[in-house]
Amino acid sequence: MNARILIIEDETDLCELVCMYLEKEGIQADSAGNGETGLDLAGKNRYDLIILDINLPGMDGFEFLQAFRKNNDTPVIIVSARESDEDVVLGLGIGADEVVIKPFAPKVLVARVRAHLRRNRLQARKVYRFGGYTMDPEGYVLFKGSERIVLSSKEFEVLRSLVTRAGKAMLPAEIFGEVWQKEYGDLASVAVYIRRIRAKIEEDPQNPLFVQTIHGKGYRFNPDTLEEGPAR
């Protein structure tokens, strides 16, 4: 997993052990032995996640987190030897995403790091929404509400080609070249796939709202119906 995280921990042996486990997973780990150094590194570099010890010399973990959260929403996992409910509630209340109590198995902590990274990347993925549909171009899925709409791979690629260029009329030759990866071929197949797509997503396939025909220009996706944004 390609990611970079920051570990703020004053127990050198523990920090080195966690770094070793992370690096085995392909995760680059920087480290800081106190909150001040950690805050400086976090200000200079972009991290995908931070592992933060509470019991630090000088600026403790709570103080770090309060300062960090003023302008950064990177996920933070707190690790602490403090087992009191008050400390857990305080940590979560000021912006921690999870609290892990010491002692812990490094492989368990790494598993939690991986889970946060996967979740964060999924949420950051761009999706397209139109008329109750949600299209995830990277995930190769189309939903209407919570129901998955079954498209063949070529149907999905034709639709994706149009959606990601909403408002632009694309000639059948352009669509064919992108989807079939061929310069020459049966361009009539594009019209066949357009009909199949319309039958699956249009309320009235004869008068399509989404996939429109532009006479002499080909096909375009109606930009007035489309909203782009991160997955929710």
Buried (B, 14 or more C-beta within 10 A) or exposed (E): EEBBBBBBBBBEEBBEEBBEBBEEBEBBBBBBBBBBBBBEBBEEEEBBBBBBBBBBEEBBBBBBBEBBBEEBEBBBBBBBEBEEEEBBEBBEEBBBBBBBEBEEEBEEBBEBBBEBBEEBBEEEEEBBBBEEBBBBBEEEBBBEEEEEBEBEEBBBBBBBBBBBBBEBBBBBBBBBBBBBEEEEEEBEBBBEBBEBBBEBBBEEBEEBBBBBBEEEEBBBBBEEBBEEEEBE
